[in-house]
Amino acid sequence: MPVTSVGTEGRLRDLAQTTVSRSGCDLVDLEYRRESDGWKIRLFIDKPGGVSLDDCRRVSHELGTVLEVEDPIPHRYILEVSSPGLDRRLTRPADFEEAVGKRVKLVTRSPVQERRNFTGVLVSAVPLHAGEEPTLTLRDDSGVEHIVPAGCLERARLVFEWPQASEDRGGKQHAARPTPKSSKRKGR
C-alpha cells in the first residue's frame, strides 16, 4: 500500500512531537510538502524565553537520527527546524490565547462583515465550549471591534512591530534581529 502525504505527515508529526518534547521544546507547527527544490519537512519549535540556534540544531540532529531509523519517508527530503519567527502563524488555541493584546492579521475563507482581511489588536480569544464555535475579537486601527468566528479562518499570524530604534553613545541605531534557522539534508 503506498504511503500518502496525509499518512506520512501524521507519522512525522508524531515522531517530531516526541523528539521535540524530549529536547525541552514545544512543537508549534510542522509542514510537509513538495516545493520547487524537492520535499521539505519544516518544523517550528518554541519554548519559554524563545529558542536558540543550538536548540534548532539539537532538534534537527535528534529528529534526523529518528527519521533515519524509522524511515517514514520513501523519498529524498530536506529537514528544516526554526523558531516560529516574529510573525508566527497562529494555529492552536493556545497560540490565540497567548496573542491576546498583540497585533494580528486574520484572513477568512469567506467574507465576515463584508471583508476577508482583518488587522489589529486581538482583544479576546474565546476558548472552545461544547456546542459553541470559538470566536476572536479584534480591534482595528480605527478602534472598531470585529468578531470573527475561528471556524472561518483561512490563516492567522502575529504582526511584528519594530520597536523604536534607540541610539547608543556612538550614534548608531539598533533594532531587533530575526531568529536563526538550521537545516539538515537527507539523501537517498
C-alpha positions as CSV (number, residue, x, y, z in Angstrom):
1,M,0.0,0.0,0.0
2,P,1.5,3.4,-1.0
3,V,2.3,6.0,1.7
4,T,0.1,9.1,1.3
5,S,1.3,12.6,2.3
6,V,-1.5,12.8,4.9
7,G,-0.5,9.5,6.5
8,T,3.2,10.5,6.2
9,E,2.6,13.9,7.7
10,G,0.7,12.3,10.6
11,R,3.6,9.9,11.3
12,L,6.1,12.8,11.0
13,R,4.0,14.9,13.4
14,D,4.0,12.0,16.0
15,L,7.8,11.5,15.7
16,A,8.5,15.2,15.8
17,Q,6.3,15.8,18.8
18,T,8.1,13.1,20.8
19,T,11.5,14.3,19.7
20,V,10.8,18.0,20.3
21,S,9.2,17.4,23.7
22,R,12.2,15.3,24.8
23,S,14.5,18.2,24.0
24,G,12.5,20.6,26.2
25,C,10.8,22.5,23.4
26,D,7.2,22.7,22.1
27,L,6.3,21.7,18.5
28,V,4.4,24.8,17.2
29,D,3.8,23.6,13.7
30,L,5.0,21.1,11.1
31,E,4.8,21.4,7.3
32,Y,5.5,18.6,4.9
33,R,5.2,19.4,1.3
34,R,6.8,19.3,-2.1
35,E,8.4,22.6,-3.2
36,S,10.4,23.5,-6.3
37,D,13.6,22.1,-4.8
38,G,12.1,18.9,-3.5
39,W,10.2,17.6,-0.4
40,K,10.5,19.7,2.7
41,I,9.9,18.9,6.4
42,R,9.7,22.2,8.2
43,L,9.4,22.2,12.0
44,F,8.7,25.3,14.0
45,I,9.7,24.9,17.7
46,D,9.5,27.2,20.7
47,K,10.0,27.3,24.4
48,P,9.5,29.9,27.2
49,G,12.1,32.6,26.6
50,G,12.4,31.6,22.9
51,V,14.6,29.1,21.1
52,S,18.3,29.5,20.2
53,L,20.3,28.3,17.2
54,D,21.6,25.5,19.5
55,D,18.0,24.4,20.2
56,C,17.2,24.2,16.5
57,R,20.5,22.4,15.8
58,R,19.9,19.9,18.5
59,V,16.3,19.1,17.5
60,S,17.4,18.9,13.8
61,H,20.1,16.4,14.7
62,E,17.9,14.3,17.0
63,L,14.9,14.2,14.7
64,G,17.2,13.5,11.7
65,T,18.5,10.4,13.6
66,V,15.0,9.3,14.4
67,L,13.9,9.7,10.8
68,E,16.9,7.7,9.6
69,V,15.9,4.8,11.9
70,E,12.1,5.0,11.4
71,D,12.4,5.8,7.7
72,P,8.8,7.0,7.3
73,I,9.5,8.9,4.0
74,P,10.1,7.0,0.8
75,H,12.0,9.7,-1.0
76,R,14.6,12.5,-0.5
77,Y,13.7,15.4,1.7
78,I,15.2,18.5,3.4
79,L,14.6,18.9,7.1
80,E,14.4,22.4,8.4
81,V,14.0,23.4,12.1
82,S,13.4,27.0,13.2
83,S,11.6,29.2,15.6
84,P,8.1,30.3,14.6
85,G,9.5,33.8,14.0
86,L,8.4,37.2,14.8
87,D,5.4,37.0,12.6
88,R,4.5,33.5,13.7
89,R,1.4,31.7,12.5
90,L,-1.4,31.2,15.0
91,T,-2.8,27.7,14.6
92,R,-3.5,26.2,18.1
93,P,-6.0,27.6,20.7
94,A,-3.0,28.3,22.9
95,D,-1.5,30.5,20.2
96,F,-4.6,32.7,20.1
97,E,-4.8,32.9,23.9
98,E,-1.1,34.0,24.0
99,A,-1.7,36.5,21.3
100,V,-4.4,38.4,23.2
101,G,-3.3,42.1,23.5
102,K,-0.9,41.7,20.5
103,R,-1.3,42.9,16.9
104,V,-2.5,40.1,14.5
105,K,-3.6,39.7,10.9
106,L,-6.6,37.4,10.2
107,V,-7.7,36.2,6.8
108,T,-11.0,34.4,6.5
109,R,-12.1,31.8,3.8
110,S,-15.3,33.8,3.1
111,P,-16.3,37.4,4.0
112,V,-17.2,38.2,7.6
113,Q,-18.8,41.6,7.9
114,E,-18.2,42.1,4.2
115,R,-14.5,41.6,4.3
116,R,-11.9,38.9,4.5
117,N,-8.8,40.7,5.9
118,F,-8.6,42.0,9.4
119,T,-5.5,43.6,11.1
120,G,-5.5,45.0,14.6
121,V,-5.1,44.1,18.3
122,L,-6.6,40.8,19.4
123,V,-8.9,41.7,22.2
124,S,-10.1,38.2,23.1
125,A,-10.0,34.6,22.0
126,V,-13.0,32.7,23.5
127,P,-11.9,29.1,24.1
128,L,-13.8,26.1,22.8
129,H,-17.0,25.2,24.7
130,A,-19.3,22.3,23.9
131,G,-21.7,23.3,21.1
132,E,-20.3,26.8,20.6
133,E,-18.0,28.0,17.9
134,P,-14.9,29.8,19.3
135,T,-14.7,33.5,18.4
136,L,-12.0,36.1,18.1
137,T,-12.5,39.7,18.8
138,L,-10.1,42.1,17.1
139,R,-9.9,45.9,17.4
140,D,-8.7,47.6,14.2
141,D,-6.7,50.8,14.0
142,S,-9.8,52.9,13.9
143,G,-11.0,51.4,17.2
144,V,-13.8,49.3,15.6
145,E,-14.1,45.8,17.1
146,H,-14.8,42.9,14.8
147,I,-16.0,39.5,15.9
148,V,-14.5,36.7,13.7
149,P,-15.6,33.1,14.1
150,A,-12.5,30.9,14.4
151,G,-14.0,28.3,12.1
152,C,-14.0,30.9,9.3
153,L,-10.2,31.5,9.4
154,E,-8.0,30.6,6.5
155,R,-4.9,31.8,8.3
156,A,-3.8,34.0,11.2
157,R,-0.5,35.4,12.3
158,L,1.2,37.9,14.6
159,V,2.1,41.2,13.1
160,F,5.6,42.2,14.3
161,E,6.0,45.8,15.1
162,W,9.6,47.1,15.1
163,P,10.5,48.8,18.4
164,Q,11.5,52.4,18.1
165,A,15.2,52.5,17.2
166,S,17.4,53.6,20.0
167,E,20.8,55.3,19.6
168,D,23.8,54.2,21.5
169,R,26.6,56.6,22.5
170,G,28.2,56.2,19.1
171,G,25.1,57.5,17.4
172,K,24.3,54.0,15.8
173,Q,20.7,52.8,15.7
174,H,19.8,49.3,16.9
175,A,16.8,47.2,16.1
176,A,15.7,43.6,16.7
177,R,17.2,40.7,14.6
178,P,15.3,37.8,13.1
179,T,15.7,34.3,14.6
180,P,18.2,31.9,13.0
181,K,17.3,28.7,11.2
182,S,19.1,25.4,10.9
183,S,18.6,22.7,8.3
184,K,19.6,19.1,7.7
185,R,19.6,17.3,4.3
186,K,18.8,13.6,3.7
187,G,19.8,12.0,0.5
188,R,18.7,8.6,-0.9
